[in-house]
Amino acid sequence: MALATFTAVSKRLSGLAVENTVRDFKTVMDEPPSLGGTDTGMNPVEGLLAALGSCQVIVASAFAKANKIDLQDFWVELEGDLDPDGFLMGKPGVRNGFQEIRFTMHIKSNSPAEKVEEFQKFIESRCPVGDTLSKGTHILPSKIVIE
């Protein structure tokens, strides 16, 4: 299969609020008041956690039947640790992003426990967002347009 390219456009609204457009969908991200925003949407790192959890739920839902898993319900709880002094203060030695992300998958199923545990490993191995986060991806600025 050929390489697929996905696109997004992120545009400043006001203050720290950002409108994101992907295909025909729009979302707003912002920061909570404690970080200088107006709380009109989740912040980008919360969005990253939600993207990882959503990806895992989609993989589980898409592949349960093929893996012979009776998937009655599935959700993921995620949390990540980030020191705001990194990006807010530029504090030396403090990373700007998450230092660690943890998640717990909740699987309601009548399938045998060992099959469900194998399926959990399958989900982790097939989730594109998890792959991107755990293996890293080159981020390349292509150009700047001054208007």
Secondary structure as UniProt FT lines:
FT   STRAND          9..12
FT   TURN            15..16
FT   STRAND          18..22
FT   TURN            23..24
FT   STRAND          25..29
FT   HELIX           33..35
FT   HELIX           44..63
FT   TURN            64..68
FT   STRAND          71..81
FT   HELIX           85..89
FT   TURN            92..93
FT   STRAND          100..109
FT   HELIX           113..126
FT   HELIX           128..135
//
